[in-house]
Amino acid sequence: MLFNVNELLISLSWTLDVAEKNMLKANSNHGMRVAYIAARIAQALDLPLKQRFDLVSYALLHDNGIMASVRKKTQTNRSIEFSAEADPDHCIEGEKNVAAFPFLAKRENIILYHHEHYDGSGFFGIRGDHIPQFSRIIFLADYIAVRFSQGWGNDEIIDAVKHDSGYFDPVLRDVLFDLSHNLEFWLGMDDQFVQNTLIGMLPQANRVMDYRQVRGISQIFSRIIDDKSPFTGSHSRGISEKVGFICQYYEFDEKMYWKMRIAADLHDLGKLAVPNVILDKPGKLNRQEFQVIQSHPFYTRKILSMINGFEEITEWASNHHEKLNGSGYPYGLSADRLDFNSRILVCVDIYQALTEDRPYRKGMNHSEAIKILYGMAKSGLIEESVTEDMDSIFRDA
C-alpha cells in the first residue's frame, strides 16, 4: 500500500508535543517549531529535497525519548524537578526509538547528538564537524524554539545566540542571522501558523509499505506511550502480544493480523495528552479527573484519522472503552456500532489492565481477571464469545 509518510510524521509528532507540554510544562508545538526552523535553515542551505525530508523527520521526533527519560528520573523520586534539556538520557532513548522509522536514508546518531555543542561542551563532548550536520541544525533550531516558547523577543533570541556563539556551527549561525532579518521567519513559528507552514514546506514522501512494515513505526509509539507512566510500562505491548495470539486463534489473514497489532500498539495514543498527575494518582479519581482520562480514546481517534489507510485501525483503536450496551466512552457506541475486532480490543484491554500492577492495587491472576470478564459479558457489556476464547487461550500462558 502507498503510505504518505508526512501524514504519519505530523500526526504522531503532534502527540509528542502534547505529551512534552504536559510533562515538562513547555509550550505546545515544540517539535513542529524545531522542524520548521530546521526546514528554513535547510532551505537556505539548498539541501536536496530528500535530505530536507530526513532532517524534518528527525526534527519532529527529536524529543521522542523524553517519556523514558522522565520516567527513569521520577520513578524513585516523585517530587524531583526534571529538565530534559540538562539530561542526556532523552538523547540515548530517542536514538533507540527512531531506529525503525522509515527515513529515506538511515543516519546514525542524529538524535543521540542533538544537544552537542560545536565547541565540545555538550553532553558527550563531540565537537565541530564530528557532530552530524542534522544534529547541529536541530540543536540550533531547538535553542531558538525553546526561547521563543518562553516568550523571548526576536532580538533577545539573536543576542543569546551571539552570546553562546561557541555552541553553534558558524555557518548555520550565519544562516540564522540572515533568516532573522525577515519578520515572516518569526511569524511562521507562531502556534497558530507553525503546523500549516511546516506542512507547506515538507517535501511529499509516499512509500510503498505493507502493514507489517508500518507496524515497525507503531511499535516506536507503543514504547513511547508505555514510557509515559511507570504504572503502564508494558500495557500497550502486552495488549499487542495478546491480540496477536487471538488473531492467530481466529485464523485472520496476514493483513488483518498486522492491522490489529497496529491498532493495539496505538490504542492508548491519546493518553499522551493526559497529565501524569492523573495517570499516576494512587487514590480514587474525582469526577473531573476521570473525565480527563475518558478523553483519551477521543484523542486517539483524532490523531489516527489524519492518516489515510488507517480507517479500520482508527476505528478499532478508538473503540477500546466502548460497551455493547452503550455505557462506554467517549462515544457511547452500542453493539450495532462495534464490529468484532473492536470487541476483541475491548476485552483484551480490560484483561490486560486487570492483570497489571496499578498504583492502587496488585495485578490479578488469570482466574480472578477472567471471572470479572465473564461477569461483564453476562451483563451485556462485552463480547461473551471473545471472553470464552480468551479464557482458553490465556489460561496456561
C-alpha positions, 0 to 999 in steps of 0.5 A, spaced: 500 500 500 502 507 498 503 510 505 504 518 505 509 518 510 508 526 512 501 524 514 504 519 519 510 524 521 505 530 523 500 526 526 504 522 531 509 528 532 503 532 534 502 527 540 509 528 542 508 535 543 502 534 547 505 529 551 512 534 552 507 540 554 504 536 559 510 533 562 515 538 562 510 544 562 513 547 555 509 550 550 505 546 545 508 545 538 515 544 540 517 539 535 513 542 529 517 549 531 524 545 531 522 542 524 520 548 521 526 552 523 530 546 521 526 546 514 528 554 513 535 553 515 535 547 510 532 551 505 537 556 505 542 551 505 539 548 498 539 541 501 536 536 496 529 535 497 530 528 500 535 530 505 530 536 507 525 530 508 530 526 513 532 532 517 524 534 518 523 527 520 528 527 525 526 534 527 519 532 529 521 526 533 527 529 536 524 529 543 521 522 542 525 519 548 523 524 553 517 519 556 523 514 558 527 519 560 522 522 565 520 516 567 527 513 569 528 520 573 521 520 577 520 513 578 524 513 585 523 520 586 516 523 585 517 530 587 524 531 583 524 537 578 526 534 571 529 538 565 530 534 559 534 539 556 540 538 562 539 530 561 542 526 556 538 520 557 532 523 552 538 523 547 540 515 548 532 513 548 530 517 542 536 514 538 533 507 540 526 509 538 527 512 531 531 506 529 525 503 525 522 509 522 522 509 515 527 515 513 529 515 506 536 514 508 538 511 515 543 516 519 546 514 525 546 518 531 542 524 529 538 524 535 543 521 540 547 528 538 542 533 538 544 537 544 552 537 542 555 543 542 560 545 536 565 547 541 565 540 545 561 542 551 555 538 550 553 532 553 558 527 550 563 532 548 563 531 540 565 537 537 565 541 530 564 537 524 564 530 528 557 532 530 552 530 524 550 536 520 542 534 522 544 534 529 547 541 529 541 544 525 536 541 530 540 543 536 540 550 533 533 550 531 531 547 538 535 553 542 531 558 538 524 554 539 525 553 546 526 561 547 521 563 543 516 558 547 518 562 553 516 568 550 523 571 548 523 577 543 526 576 536 532 580 538 533 577 545 533 570 541 539 573 536 543 576 542 543 569 546 545 566 540 551 571 539 552 570 546 553 562 546 556 563 539 561 557 541 555 552 541 553 553 534 556 551 527 558 558 524 555 557 518 548 555 520 549 561 525 550 565 519 544 562 516 540 564 522 542 571 522 540 572 515 533 568 516 532 573 522 532 579 518 525 577 515 519 578 520 515 572 516 521 567 519 518 569 526 511 569 524 511 562 521 513 559 528 507 562 531 502 556 534 497 558 530 501 558 523 507 553 525 503 546 523 500 549 516 507 552 514 511 546 516 506 542 512 507 547 506 514 546 506 515 538 507 517 535 501 511 529 499 514 522 501 509 516 499 512 509 500 510 503 498 509 499 505 505 493 507 502 493 514 507 489 517 512 494 515 508 500 518 507 496 524 515 497 525 513 505 526 507 503 531 511 499 535 516 506 536 509 509 539 507 503 543 514 504 547 513 511 547 506 511 550 508 505 555 514 510 557 509 515 559 507 512 566 511 507 570 504 504 572 503 502 564 510 500 562 508 494 558 500 495 557 500 497 550 505 491 548 502 486 552 495 488 549 499 487 542 502 480 544 495 478 546 491 480 540 496 477 536 495 470 539 487 471 538 488 473 531 492 467 530 486 463 534 481 466 529 485 464 523 485 472 520 489 473 514 496 476 514 493 483 513 488 483 518 493 480 523 498 486 522 492 491 522 490 489 529 497 489 532 497 496 529 491 498 532 493 495 539 500 498 539 496 505 538 490 504 542 492 508 548 495 514 543 491 519 546 493 518 553 499 522 551 495 528 552 493 526 559 497 529 565 501 524 569 498 527 575 492 523 573 495 517 570 499 516 576 494 518 582 494 512 587 487 514 590 480 514 587 479 519 581 474 525 582 469 526 577 473 531 573 479 527 573 476 521 570 473 525 565 480 527 563 482 520 562 475 518 558 478 523 553 483 519 551 480 514 546 477 521 543 484 523 542 486 517 539 481 517 534 483 524 532 490 523 531 489 516 527 484 519 522 489 524 519 492 518 516 489 515 510 489 507 510 488 507 517 480 507 517 479 500 520 485 501 525 482 508 527 476 505 528 478 499 532 483 503 536 478 508 538 473 503 540 477 500 546 472 503 552 466 502 548 460 497 551 455 493 547 450 496 551 452 503 550 455 505 557 462 506 554 466 512 552 467 517 549 462 515 544 457 511 547 457 506 541 452 500 542 453 493 539 450 495 532 456 500 532 462 495 534 464 490 529 468 484 532 475 486 532 473 492 536 470 487 541 476 483 541 480 490 543 475 491 548 476 485 552 483 484 551 484 491 554 480 490 560 484 483 561 490 486 560 489 492 565 486 487 570 492 483 570 497 489 571 500 492 577 496 499 578 498 504 583 492 502 587 492 495 587 496 488 585 495 485 578 490 479 578 491 472 576 488 469 570 482 466 574 480 472 578 481 477 571 477 472 567 471 471 572 470 479 572 470 478 564 465 473 564 461 477 569 461 483 564 459 479 558 453 476 562 451 483 563 451 485 556 457 489 556 462 485 552 463 480 547 461 473 551 464 469 545 471 473 545 471 472 553 470 464 552 476 464 547 480 468 551 479 464 557 482 458 553 487 461 550 490 465 556 489 460 561 496 456 561 500 462 558 
